[in-house]
Amino acid sequence: MPLTPPVARQLLHTRRITAEGYQRTDGLYDLEAHLIDTKTYDRQSPAGIRAAGEPIHEMRLRITIDADMHIRGADACFDAVPYVGVCETVAPDYGKLVGLRIAPGFNAQVKAKLGGTQGCTHVTELIGVLATLAFQTMGNQKAREQQATKRPFQFDRCHALATDGPVVARYYPRWAVRPEERDES
């Protein structure tokens, strides 16, 4: 279903974020995100004139995780930045992610290590994208493997996967609850 029709408008800015998850031959997983910001018009910036369509920001982040969601490696790079010679110098700091686990409390740990002036706003935003990607890349596989004995982690975290809803009742009947049972708990 599309959005409602907009009023007349002009495109000024585009942010593209792509994220890809890979299973490596050594049993680890690489999660990569790529962010590109562009304008539809020429713009004066600290780095000089940026022509329409030329990236203002272009950054990449790769984290490597194990099957338990522990970060084993992290690598950031900056291909286009507004403050050349300064922005890209923070890239090595993303190594501070190594040792963290994508689990409850992860975002607070990231903020403590890379929030504010300790990191790049744009690359730090990509960490959240990659954390979600981790579950999409390997979490569903893990959930299927454990479904027979352990309640899948993603239940009751979104509208579609409410344990008293039709999706869980249809596709995961072992874990479905009647609405009245849910209200009592």
C-alpha positions as CSV (number, residue, x, y, z in Angstrom):
1,M,0.0,0.0,0.0
2,P,1.6,3.3,-1.0
3,L,1.8,6.5,1.1
4,T,-0.9,9.1,0.5
5,P,-0.2,11.3,-2.4
6,P,2.1,14.2,-1.5
7,V,1.6,17.9,-2.3
8,A,3.8,19.4,-5.0
9,R,7.4,19.3,-3.9
10,Q,11.1,19.3,-5.0
11,L,13.7,16.7,-4.0
12,L,16.6,18.4,-2.2
13,H,18.5,15.6,-0.4
14,T,18.9,11.8,-0.7
15,R,20.4,9.5,1.9
16,R,21.0,6.0,0.8
17,I,21.9,3.3,3.3
18,T,22.5,-0.2,2.1
19,A,23.3,-3.0,4.5
20,E,24.4,-6.6,3.7
21,G,25.0,-9.6,5.9
22,Y,27.4,-12.4,4.9
23,Q,28.3,-15.7,6.4
24,R,32.0,-16.3,6.2
25,T,33.8,-19.6,5.6
26,D,35.3,-19.4,9.1
27,G,31.9,-19.5,10.8
28,L,31.8,-15.8,11.5
29,Y,29.5,-13.2,10.0
30,D,30.4,-9.9,8.3
31,L,27.8,-7.1,8.4
32,E,28.4,-4.1,6.2
33,A,26.6,-0.8,5.8
34,H,27.2,1.9,3.3
35,L,25.8,5.5,3.7
36,I,25.7,8.1,0.9
37,D,24.2,11.6,1.2
38,T,23.7,13.7,-1.9
39,K,22.0,17.0,-2.8
40,T,20.1,17.8,-6.0
41,Y,21.9,21.1,-6.4
42,D,25.5,22.4,-6.4
43,R,26.5,23.4,-2.8
44,Q,29.4,25.3,-1.3
45,S,30.8,23.3,1.6
46,P,34.0,23.4,3.6
47,A,35.5,20.9,1.2
48,G,34.7,23.2,-1.8
49,I,31.9,23.1,-4.3
50,R,30.0,19.9,-4.2
51,A,28.2,19.3,-7.5
52,A,24.6,18.1,-7.5
53,G,24.7,14.3,-7.1
54,E,28.3,14.3,-5.7
55,P,28.4,12.6,-2.3
56,I,28.6,14.9,0.7
57,H,29.0,11.9,3.0
58,E,30.0,8.5,1.9
59,M,30.9,6.2,4.8
60,R,31.2,2.4,5.3
61,L,31.2,0.3,8.4
62,R,31.9,-3.5,8.7
63,I,31.5,-5.4,11.9
64,T,32.3,-9.1,12.2
65,I,30.3,-11.1,14.7
66,D,30.3,-14.7,16.0
67,A,27.2,-16.9,16.4
68,D,26.6,-15.4,19.9
69,M,26.5,-11.9,18.5
70,H,29.9,-10.8,20.0
71,I,31.7,-8.3,17.9
72,R,35.1,-9.8,16.8
73,G,36.1,-7.0,14.4
74,A,35.1,-3.5,13.3
75,D,36.3,-1.4,10.4
76,A,35.1,2.0,9.2
77,C,36.1,4.1,6.2
78,F,35.3,7.5,4.9
79,D,35.2,8.1,1.1
80,A,33.5,11.6,1.2
81,V,33.3,13.9,4.2
82,P,32.6,17.6,4.7
83,Y,35.7,18.3,6.7
84,V,38.5,16.6,4.8
85,G,41.5,15.7,7.1
86,V,39.4,15.6,10.2
87,C,36.2,13.5,9.8
88,E,38.1,10.4,8.6
89,T,40.6,10.4,11.4
90,V,37.9,8.9,13.7
91,A,37.8,5.7,11.6
92,P,40.2,3.6,13.9
93,D,38.0,4.5,16.9
94,Y,35.3,2.1,15.6
95,G,37.6,-0.7,16.8
96,K,36.1,0.1,20.3
97,L,33.1,-2.0,19.2
98,V,35.2,-5.2,19.4
99,G,34.2,-7.2,22.5
100,L,30.7,-5.8,22.7
101,R,27.7,-8.1,22.3
102,I,24.6,-7.2,20.3
103,A,22.1,-7.8,23.1
104,P,20.0,-5.7,25.5
105,G,22.1,-2.7,26.6
106,F,24.1,-2.6,23.4
107,N,23.0,0.8,22.3
108,A,24.0,2.4,25.7
109,Q,27.4,0.8,25.4
110,V,27.8,2.1,21.9
111,K,26.8,5.6,23.0
112,A,29.3,5.5,25.9
113,K,32.2,4.5,23.5
114,L,31.3,6.5,20.3
115,G,28.6,9.0,21.2
116,G,29.0,12.7,20.7
117,T,32.5,13.9,19.8
118,Q,33.9,10.4,20.3
119,G,32.6,9.3,16.9
120,C,31.0,10.3,13.6
121,T,27.2,10.8,13.9
122,H,26.6,9.1,10.5
123,V,28.8,6.0,11.1
124,T,27.5,5.6,14.6
125,E,24.0,5.6,13.2
126,L,25.1,2.6,11.0
127,I,25.8,0.6,14.1
128,G,22.1,0.4,14.8
129,V,21.4,-0.6,11.2
130,L,24.0,-3.4,11.5
131,A,22.7,-4.6,14.9
132,T,19.2,-5.1,13.3
133,L,20.9,-6.7,10.3
134,A,22.6,-9.2,12.6
135,F,19.3,-10.6,13.6
136,Q,18.0,-10.7,10.0
137,T,21.2,-12.4,8.8
138,M,21.6,-15.1,11.4
139,G,18.9,-14.6,14.0
140,N,16.2,-16.2,12.0
141,Q,18.3,-19.3,11.4
142,K,19.1,-19.5,15.1
143,A,15.4,-19.1,16.0
144,R,14.4,-21.8,13.6
145,E,16.9,-24.2,15.1
146,Q,15.8,-23.4,18.6
147,Q,12.1,-23.1,18.0
148,A,11.3,-26.7,19.1
149,T,12.7,-26.1,22.6
150,K,13.1,-22.3,23.1
151,R,10.6,-19.5,22.6
152,P,11.9,-17.4,19.6
153,F,13.5,-14.1,20.7
154,Q,11.6,-11.9,18.3
155,F,8.1,-12.7,19.7
156,D,6.2,-9.7,21.2
157,R,8.8,-7.2,19.8
158,C,6.6,-6.0,17.0
159,H,2.9,-6.0,16.1
160,A,3.1,-8.8,13.6
161,L,4.8,-11.2,16.0
162,A,2.5,-10.7,19.0
163,T,2.1,-14.1,20.6
164,D,-1.7,-13.6,20.8
165,G,-1.9,-12.6,17.1
166,P,-2.7,-14.4,13.9
167,V,0.9,-14.7,12.6
168,V,2.2,-16.6,15.6
169,A,-1.0,-18.7,15.7
170,R,-0.6,-19.7,12.1
171,Y,3.2,-20.1,11.7
172,Y,4.3,-20.8,15.3
173,P,1.3,-22.5,16.9
174,R,3.5,-24.0,19.7
175,W,4.1,-20.5,21.0
176,A,0.7,-18.9,20.4
177,V,-1.4,-17.7,23.4
178,R,-5.0,-16.8,23.4
179,P,-5.6,-13.1,24.0
180,E,-7.3,-13.8,27.4
181,E,-4.2,-15.7,28.5
182,R,-2.0,-12.8,27.6
183,D,-4.1,-10.3,29.6
184,E,-3.8,-12.5,32.8
185,S,0.0,-12.7,32.7
